[in-house]
Amino acid sequence: MQGDATDLAAAIRHGSLSAAEAMQASLDAAARQEPLGAIAYLDIAMGLASAHACDRERRSEPERFAARSFGGVPTLAKDLGGPFAGLPVTAGSRLFERKGGAADSDLAARFRDAGFCLFGLTTSPEFGLSLASEPAIGPLCRNPLDPARTAGGSSGGAAAAVAAGIVAIAHATDAGGSIRVPAACCGLIGMKPTRGAIPGGPSFGNHLAGIASELAVCRSVRDAALIFERLRGSSRGPFADPSPVDLGNGRFRIGLLTETGAVYPTEDGRLAAIEAAARTLEGDGHDIVPLSWVEFESSVAASSRAFADIVSVNLAALFTAAGEENRAEPLTRAFAARGRALPATSLWHTLNEAVMVSHRLWTLFDRVDCILMPMLSSAPVAIGSFPSDHVDTDLHLERMTAFAPLACLANISGFPALTLPFGQDEHAMPLPVQIMAPMGHEPGLLSIAARLEAEGRWQHRFPVAGLPS
């Protein structure tokens, strides 16, 4: 037993516990773990009603229920993205009231069809602008592995809830590392899919010019593979709907990047974990191809600029439509001002740079099938390391890039990337590795991740609520 959402779904399907019992266990865990600040909004009645409906279906239509990969599994949506009907998203901001709740997005409908029972929203920084989840509106999200440290952002609440065992899996979004950074902070699996692989409509526009993706943070690679397979395809959006490419079980050419330059140094222990992962794969017969920081440096810089410009212009447009900008946090207002001041010609240049980032990565993938690289430069930083009570956008961006130098690369290029823990440091915090692959190559990415996971270098600290032992 892996102690994941797949195990919990099997227990419910086989009658070891009911969906209602699983939901009550998650609600009880949420109450116990409230000081973590993982959950921004809770709807107990919604969760129990959904679970009871699952139990009725399991009794009356067992075949239909069995076809739902995650039938009866409690989960949480993120307070950013979606939307999920009945869950009033505020994007971590005072700008929006917690009332109503729009109709399901295409993705939300697929979550429900997969059998998930939703009961709340997880904490996100205001408009996802930070690699910590500490919105002024509250709650302040802490890392369950060390509450003095961040759980990451912007899907920090999702990661904290999954790592703490409140739920076994949770919805998450990623526009600049927002799935992968929290997963890396909390010892979880986080995959940002290929651009266009997961539906992003119909009401979420162009997903920040294509840099944002939605999926989940997970406790196992098999959960990540299963939810990706269940949710992917037929996106009906502005981007191509890629078909996954299965590289089979042959010999992979694995690029190895174990440096992030003098400007963004990565701790030796974290680089050692990447080298250890490479040795494991080399021992299986895969070819290791050393790569240098010089091959990435210009793309990392261009990705950081593109992220800043796209997010800033998006916020400028949002505030033009929504008004009441003074209710937002100072840093958010500063990003909106930055967006208003950005000439259209500068934005056009940035978008063209982003295309060249993708092109340069494609040329790298002529030589390798995937790339092993750092996810974080250090252990999860202390609470308060990414304050939002100032207006220095450059300083904020620099702090985020220093913490996760290679995070934006996958978002700007559109390529899939996955992080998983491969050991722990002297403070028992996870040592994450990141794997990136060409567009549509999620099967190979997940296959390599599963092999590394099988080494057993990381064990979850908290059991999944309700899962029979």
Secondary structure, DSSP 8 states (H G I E B T S, - for coil): ---SHHHHHHHHHTTSS-HHHHHHHHHHHHHHTGGG--EEEE-HHHHHHHHHHHHHHHHH-HHHHHTSTTTT-EEEEESSS---TT----TT-TTS-S-------HHHHHHHHTT-EEEEEE---GGG-SSS---TTS---EETTEEEEE--SSSHHHHHHHHTTS-SEEEEEESSSTTHHHHHHHT-EEEE--TTSS---SSSTTTTTTT-EEEEEESSHHHHHHHHHHH-S---SSS--------TTS--EEEE----TTTS---HHHHHHHHHHHHHHHHTT-EEEE--THHHHHHHHHHHHHHHHHHHHHHHHHHHHH--GGGS-HHHHHHHHHHHHS-HHHHHHHHHHHHHHHHHHHHHTTT-SEEEEES-SSS--BTTSS--SS--HHHHHHHHHHHSTTHHHHHHH---EEEEEEEE-TTS-EEEEEEE--TT-HHHHHHHHHHHHTT-----SS--TT---
